Amino acid sequence: MRYVYSIHTLMFLLAITVLSVGVQGQSRFSVNGRLKIEGSDLNGARVVIYKEGVKERSITSNLGKFSLDLDLNANYILSFEKDGYVTKKLSFNTRVPADAAGQGFAPFDFSVSLFKQYDDVNTVVFNQPVGVIRFDRSLGDFDYDTDYTKSIQGQMQQAVADVEKRQKEDAANASAEAKRKAAEDKARAKEEAEARKQQEAEQRAQREREAAERKATAAQNNSTPPPAVHVPPPPPPPAPVVVAPPKPKPVPVDNKLASAVAGQEQRRTLQPVVGQEARPEVTVYEPETFRHEELVIEPNKVTTIIELDTDGVRTQYRRVVHKWGDTYYFKNEQSISRTVYEREALGDRLVMSGPGR
């Protein structure tokens, strides 16, 4: 009986070991990011990834849409940088309870926008992460830490307001500079046109003077003809000397060249050439789609706004996650299900993520 109990105990321990291995197999957490540069492009931009405070790697290409796999039970900082622009950071705390590690997690989507750095605008608040993402037990998945967002929201709003003010000033200055340059170009074009007109008038007057001078010279030459000059006749040519040419020697005729060979016809054989008829090209029309995504963080909720513009038709999708845990989905201000939202608004991301990610 003791022997049977030992066998059952061993099987139980083996089952625990297998379960532990299965939990440890869920060791990755996928994130899908987008980086935008206000008033510029992504040339020179980069995403620096720090794990546990140590630089792990950098990404410098395809930043408009990229994916990362993060290890579970670790702290990550993603730093979004470009020279001349304010750096922003996101913190990912991938620590999860042991009982939740094996269930798998949905890929986390986010978007970061960098704006121009101004020397007289206080951006110290951006030295710390603008958002913290951690495991939310009530949701059973990863989401923004709204308490952290609320703690820095006031400072971020003030910094953003100062930046927007400077951006408006820059836009006004740029508009004034464009008008000044346009006025200068117009004045320069007018001066050049007047100069060309003056040059053409001078050339026309010069041609008229030259024509008048030629006419006066011709008239003067016709009124006073030159005196006649006596030219003596040329002497007669000497009589030609006639020399009889030598008689040519007879040339023998080669009868072989003149003879015809019977049965041999000197004709070319023309080989037929088979051509291929060119097939007409068929153009398949594919609609052109533009995508705009924006993340709005408020004290009690986080809203993801996605706008799809297909052949001039714009559709807006919204995902609203409330602090108390409820999540709602909208299409053009009409409530929709999560399935419709993911199929229409996140269709390309789900294809990119692939099954099981």
VEXLUMMI-76737 format. One line per 3 residues: number of its first residue (from 1); their letters; for each residue x, y, z of C-alpha. Coordinates in steps of 0.001 Angstrom, whole numbers, padded with zeros to 6 digits, always signed. Layout:
N
NUM) A) X/Y/Z  ...
***
This chain:
357
1) MRY) +000000/+000000/+000000  +002876/+002339/+000758  +004310/+001524/-002656
4) VYS) +001065/+002483/-004453  +000916/+005812/-002574  +004438/+006605/-003673
7) IHT) +003498/+006004/-007304  +000519/+008378/-007025  +002697/+010976/-005348
10) LMF) +005272/+010690/-008112  +002580/+011091/-010800  +001218/+014182/-009024
13) LLA) +004660/+015785/-008851  +005237/+014947/-012519  +001939/+016653/-013431
16) ITV) +002997/+019764/-011490  +006318/+019771/-013321  +004607/+019545/-016726
19) LSV) +002222/+022364/-015762  +005157/+024500/-014651  +006905/+023924/-017957
22) GVQ) +003722/+024945/-019785  +003501/+028151/-017737  +007114/+028992/-018400
25) GQS) +006510/+028469/-022121  +004308/+031605/-022122  +007329/+033847/-021705
28) RFS) +006700/+036556/-024331  +004452/+039598/-024558  +003930/+041223/-027993
31) VNG) +003490/+044960/-028551  +002644/+046793/-031801  +003787/+050407/-032029
34) RLK) +003565/+053382/-034366  +005843/+056441/-034307  +004918/+059802/-035863
37) IEG) +006971/+063006/-036164  +004907/+066218/-036188  +005888/+068415/-039133
40) SDL) +008594/+066022/-040360  +009309/+062445/-041414  +010883/+059424/-039719
43) NGA) +014371/+059946/-041161  +016850/+059958/-038270  +014263/+058720/-035743
46) RVV) +014951/+055706/-033503  +013447/+053573/-030745  +015911/+052590/-028003
49) IYK) +014894/+049580/-025887  +016126/+049290/-022285  +015632/+046124/-020244
52) EGV) +016153/+046408/-016489  +017906/+049760/-017052  +020416/+048363/-019592
55) KER) +020282/+049258/-023287  +019301/+046141/-025213  +018996/+047349/-028824
58) SIT) +017778/+050131/-031140  +015329/+050197/-034049  +015865/+052739/-036853
61) SNL) +013715/+051429/-039730  +010013/+050767/-040367  +009064/+052826/-037319
64) GKF) +005731/+053794/-038839  +004542/+050334/-037854  +006672/+047880/-035873
67) SLD) +006311/+044955/-033454  +008337/+043799/-030445  +008347/+040671/-028279
70) LDL) +009075/+041433/-024607  +010037/+038869/-022002  +007621/+038366/-019134
73) NAN) +008566/+039309/-015570  +010838/+042175/-016606  +010880/+045983/-016734
76) YIL) +011270/+047676/-020137  +011644/+051315/-021161  +011019/+052232/-024830
79) SFE) +012599/+055605/-025646  +011360/+057362/-028825  +013965/+059836/-030078
82) KDG) +014875/+062189/-032930  +017371/+065060/-032895  +015610/+068397/-032430
85) YVT) +012458/+066776/-031021  +011280/+066053/-027449  +012047/+062470/-026404
88) KKL) +009130/+060418/-025057  +009280/+057177/-023096  +006894/+054311/-022375
91) SFN) +007321/+051894/-019449  +006303/+048234/-019788  +006146/+046205/-016564
94) TRV) +005649/+042645/-017840  +005408/+040974/-014446  +002318/+038743/-014198
97) PAD) +000973/+036361/-011540  +002004/+032749/-011921  -001587/+031640/-012444
100) AAG) -002028/+034100/-015370  +001200/+033486/-017251  -000095/+030452/-019112
103) QGF) -003276/+032008/-020471  -001589/+034135/-023159  -002089/+037849/-023789
106) APF) -003430/+039908/-026666  -000862/+042098/-028506  -000780/+045607/-027015
109) DFS) -001191/+048481/-029536  +000071/+052016/-028958  +001076/+055162/-030861
112) VSL) +003658/+057841/-029958  +003982/+061302/-031549  +007083/+063497/-031155
115) FKQ) +006930/+067290/-031415  +009664/+069883/-031982  +011950/+070886/-029095
118) YDD) +011786/+074570/-028059  +014442/+076049/-025789  +011978/+078267/-023918
121) VNT) +009387/+075518/-023282  +009686/+073459/-020085  +009592/+069776/-021070
124) VVF) +011085/+068296/-017887  +007933/+066194/-017419  +008966/+064124/-020444
127) NQP) +012107/+062941/-018652  +009825/+060348/-017044  +007609/+057924/-018984
130) VGV) +004456/+059414/-020471  +002675/+056133/-019803  +003067/+052945/-017783
133) IRF) +001679/+049641/-019065  +001301/+046792/-016580  -000811/+043692/-015982
136) DRS) -004331/+044508/-014796  -005763/+041590/-012801  -009330/+042881/-013208
139) LGD) -008957/+042756/-017009  -006737/+039682/-017046  -004485/+041462/-019559
142) FDY) -002083/+044388/-019957  -003353/+047987/-019947  -002361/+051560/-019025
145) DTD) -001873/+052429/-015360  -004469/+055221/-015147  -003327/+056250/-011649
148) YTK) +000142/+057016/-012993  -001297/+058874/-015985  -003443/+061001/-013663
151) SIQ) -000408/+061946/-011540  +001456/+063556/-014472  -001495/+064685/-016555
154) GQM) -001417/+068307/-015354  +002261/+068797/-016157  +001879/+067127/-019551
157) QQA) -001113/+069293/-020471  +000806/+072474/-019589  +003828/+071386/-021647
160) VAD) +001640/+070436/-024595  -000205/+073777/-024388  +003125/+075680/-024433
163) VEK) +004320/+073634/-027413  +001083/+074220/-029324  +001432/+077957/-028711
166) RQK) +004945/+077931/-030152  +003795/+075822/-033086  +001134/+078417/-033893
169) EDA) +003747/+081164/-033688  +006019/+079191/-036008  +003140/+078661/-038424
172) ANA) +002337/+082397/-038405  +006014/+083256/-038947  +006262/+080714/-041732
175) SAE) +003166/+082166/-043389  +004567/+085697/-043128  +007899/+084519/-044499
178) AKR) +006139/+082764/-047386  +004220/+085956/-048213  +007395/+088031/-048032
181) KAA) +009227/+085617/-050303  +006286/+085540/-052730  +006316/+089367/-052862
184) EDK) +010071/+089362/-053477  +009712/+086761/-056226  +006933/+088793/-057830
187) ARA) +009001/+092008/-057720  +012045/+090162/-059079  +009987/+088677/-061896
190) KEE) +008630/+092120/-062749  +012135/+093608/-062834  +013369/+090766/-065022
193) AEA) +010415/+091221/-067394  +011101/+094960/-067664  +014797/+094300/-068233
196) RKQ) +013988/+091797/-071011  +011566/+094287/-072536  +014236/+097023/-072458
199) QEA) +016820/+094675/-073964  +014445/+093649/-076745  +013709/+097316/-077495
202) EQR) +017442/+098084/-077699  +018046/+095096/-079968  +015151/+096130/-082184
205) AQR) +016514/+099713/-082413  +019970/+098342/-083234  +018539/+096184/-086027
208) ERE) +016635/+099196/-087399  +019841/+101319/-087398  +021787/+098610/-089173
211) AAE) +019022/+098213/-091767  +018988/+101995/-092365  +022766/+102037/-092768
214) RKA) +022652/+099184/-095293  +019887/+100952/-097191  +021830/+104227/-097308
217) TAA) +024975/+102447/-098484  +023053/+100649/-101235  +021466/+103897/-102392
220) QNN) +024860/+105620/-102522  +026374/+102782/-104557  +023516/+102913/-107077
223) STP) +023841/+106675/-107623  +027583/+106691/-108470  +028498/+103598/-110546
226) PPA) +032221/+102694/-110568  +034327/+103617/-113669  +034739/+100970/-116392
229) VHV) +038038/+099099/-116384  +039546/+097860/-119707  +040506/+094221/-119494
232) PPP) +042573/+092846/-122405  +041333/+089583/-123946  +043162/+086441/-122880
235) PPP) +045728/+084931/-125315  +044523/+081994/-127438  +045271/+078556/-125982
238) PAP) +048052/+076475/-127619  +047100/+073840/-130183  +046565/+070402/-128627
241) VVV) +048982/+067594/-129423  +047196/+064414/-130513  +048901/+061131/-129471
244) APP) +047482/+057804/-130744  +046694/+055425/-127818  +048291/+051944/-127866
247) KPK) +046171/+049014/-128985  +044820/+046923/-126072  +045851/+043277/-125831
250) PVP) +043104/+040683/-126209  +041879/+039191/-122910  +041001/+035455/-122879
253) VDN) +037464/+034609/-121827  +036942/+031980/-119092  +034128/+029828/-120424
256) KLA) +033740/+028129/-117047  +032334/+031317/-115505  +029908/+031804/-118346
259) SAV) +028666/+028222/-118373  +025534/+027276/-116468  +025369/+024245/-114188
262) AGQ) +022301/+022198/-114881  +020064/+021227/-112012  +021306/+023927/-109596
265) EQR) +018987/+026851/-109019  +020526/+029800/-107196  +017607/+030769/-104942
268) RTL) +017402/+031609/-101276  +015189/+029605/-098955  +013015/+031798/-096732
271) QPV) +012208/+030341/-093337  +008787/+031357/-091953  +008918/+033430/-088751
274) VGQ) +006264/+032704/-086196  +005367/+035726/-084021  +003521/+035938/-080745
277) EAR) +000625/+038306/-080360  +001109/+040654/-077387  -001512/+040211/-074748
280) PEV) -003208/+043366/-073445  -002341/+044315/-069893  -005169/+044253/-067377
283) TVY) -005085/+046815/-064587  -006695/+045760/-061324  -007967/+048648/-059285
286) EPE) -007143/+048557/-055627  -008643/+051185/-053332  -006139/+053432/-051590
289) TFR) -006552/+053561/-047816  -005043/+056084/-045395  -004968/+055392/-041670
292) HEE) -004730/+057817/-038764  -004523/+056688/-035141  -004599/+058769/-031968
295) LVI) -004475/+057899/-028265  -006364/+060175/-025832  -005587/+059676/-022129
298) EPN) -008083/+061135/-019647  -008325/+060767/-015839  -011042/+058102/-015941
301) KVT) -010605/+056523/-019356  -008241/+055894/-022269  -009622/+056302/-025797
304) TII) -008045/+054872/-028961  -009258/+056690/-032108  -008659/+055099/-035529
307) ELD) -009708/+056858/-038756  -009672/+054990/-042098  -009878/+057068/-045310
310) TDG) -010634/+054814/-048306  -011079/+056601/-051665  -012237/+059756/-049873
313) VRT) -014694/+057985/-047535  -013680/+058399/-043871  -014727/+055954/-041144
316) QYR) -013952/+056523/-037456  -013569/+053769/-034851  -013177/+054307/-031093
319) RVV) -012204/+051969/-028276  -012981/+053438/-024814  -011476/+051713/-021766
322) HKW) -012893/+053066/-018489  -010938/+053001/-015264  -013560/+050815/-013600
325) GDT) -012929/+048102/-016206  -015662/+048435/-018855  -014646/+048672/-022511
328) YYF) -016880/+050048/-025290  -016488/+050131/-029078  -017942/+052642/-031561
331) KNE) -018081/+053073/-035348  -019008/+056576/-036513  -020482/+057246/-033030
334) QSI) -022604/+054071/-033249  -021984/+051285/-030707  -020478/+048088/-032192
337) SRT) -019149/+044785/-030864  -015525/+044023/-030163  -015531/+041501/-033040
340) VYE) -016573/+044175/-035582  -014009/+046618/-034139  -011129/+044144/-034389
343) REA) -012136/+042920/-037869  -012558/+046366/-039447  -010307/+048711/-037429
346) LGD) -007516/+046299/-036516  -007674/+043919/-039446  -004124/+044655/-040697
349) RLV) -002666/+044424/-037197  -004245/+041033/-036540  -002817/+039739/-039817
352) MSG) +000605/+041146/-038925  +000490/+039692/-035402  -000445/+036211/-036657
355) PGR) -002156/+033432/-034765  -000935/+032661/-031263  +001082/+035855/-030813
***
